[in-house]
Amino acid sequence: MKNRRILVTAALPYANGPIHIGHLVEYLQADFWNRFQKMRGHESHYICADDTHGTGIMVEARKRGITAEKLIEEVWQGHTKDFADFQIEFAHYSSTNSEENRELCNEFWAAMKAQNHTTTKSVEQLYCNHDQMFLPDRFVKGTCPKCGSKDQYGDNCDVCSATYSPNDLKEAYCSVCRSTPVKKHSDHLMFQLDHFREFLLSWLPEHTSKEMANKMKEWFNEPLRDWDISRDAPYFGFEIPGHPGKYFYVWVDAPMGYVSASRQFAKKSGLNFDDFWKPDTSAKAGTEVYHFIGKDIVYFHTLFWPALLKAANFRTPTQVFVHGRLTINGEKMSKSKGTNIPARNYLKHLDPQFLRYYYASKLGNTVDDFDWSESDFINRVNSDLIGKITNLGSRGAQMLKKKSDGRMTEMDTDGQKLFDSAARKSEEIAMLIEGREFARAIGEIRAIADETNRYFDEKAPWKTLEADPASTKKVLTTTLNIFRMLSIYLKPVLPEYTKRVEALFGEKPYTWSDASQALKNHMINDYEHLAQRVDPEKVKAMMEDSKPKADASIPPSAAAPTKAAPGGEIEIDVFNQVDLRIGKIIEAEEVVEADKLLKLKLDLGPLGTRQIFAGIRSAYKASDLVGRLTVVVCNLKPRKMKFGMSEGMVLAAGAGGKELFILSPDSGAKPGDKVK
């Protein structure tokens, strides 16, 4: 097998706050993959950096009463500690606020200008006179121009999902100081992305998945828009050469952090930087570069970034790997609900290897979202990792060491067949990990553990230990050899766990090929616990610890009530938050996997269409509902179900079963009308 030279990156975490377990989806899967490559004997380097520029950093620093430089240094310390404590192994972890990154930005800028890929355009933006700055989209709030929902951000509405310009917001205000902004024009520097149209069309299908390539190609139905790459002072970032008061937009210098961090790493490790990032040299060196990113930043990484690299004569990534989001207990992560769980809160209560194993057991190579639920998390760790896999090592090693002389002998006939079958899975499991199908790989490992536990229970060595010690030792030798093999397969996911297994068998750090080599006549060391079961009370404590703490400075009467008062009553302010609208059912079908559900598509007039799963199948045929008007709760948080996303609720009343009736308006109502 030819040795490969690989550079692995993950998207740079923003330096305005701590890491949470949603972020860790990306950093952990990249770590699994990088560790696996090294186990296979390849040269693989995992690098990353903090994303440190932009208005968000500047505003956060103001809130804390410190400089932006002080903020990003404090956050960098927290991020690197969190990553280290989750056993994420970076070869180098940098910051975009580095001299190498400044030089790189200037180099890219000079190349863009020299090839006439830049232009200047007057841009109208919202400006806050109080804070004396232009307001990025996320620093403007107001009333949605489409559905009228209040307190929506300047780029999209959380209620109706509409996208728009901040200038289109009604009753706009600065989210920092709440003053009303004004409109001002400013000359901005633009990167002419359409110059790279043909290059990108050919690049996309070769460097990302078919699904992502097709999604990105939707942008090519019209000319690609010029990309605004400058921001006006005040701004925390790098000033653009020759343009006083103009700064590189954060999304220009952030991905350059991959390259500048590589340059720093090359200097300290003696590698040739050009081998990884210059087209001709990297082609000769046969190097590979892989970006792991979330689906919310695909646009930047598969259109802007490769175009910038091409303009500056740098190589583009070999592949861009895209993953979905994490949901918690079936819902989008939320600070207000306490499900935006900080990494440090998790570490305070639970073992990091549990989350590593759980994510590996759920992750595939698609952009599908996946869910962390308390019960599933506890069950997968306790039942699979502890009850099936660790159980083999625990039972086998303790019996061999405490009840015998601690020496493995050889395997019996049945055991040898079982070992050989498991060893033949080595390449299959390796190819699954190579393809980032971690959940399927864990499934194969779990299946081997099931077979081995069945073998152990059928042989019942605890019964034969005194009567037939030689045969008993063969059973224990088989069990421990397969446990050792499973630990090697799991090493990319559970590095610290496998270190303890290496200590148990008194061996050097495992490589992938070690899995198929059985131990014979081998003395083991004393068994030390590899992992404790998850305590459900600790999971509950972690969830409770992640809930937002009430602000003691605000008297209870100052906040709007959010729960029902004693006796089931609610205040009118709470009821007024429910947005009831008339919806017209335009499609309806049965959900095959659920005998109570109908899948409905409703027209809500100016709010567009919504998909809703309604538990009314016992009372209605799908075909009878098409064309009917009904009442819909429009501002209910969307809920991801295994059949799809449910984006609201259809109101119904009755005793249940066939005696269930959807609410219907009188004649004259039309889709989108408010129900008052």
Summary of the structure (lengths in Angstrom):
residues: 676
radius of gyration: 28.9
end to end distance: 70.2
largest distance: 91.4
contacts: 2158
relative contact order: 0.09
helix: 45%
strand: 20%
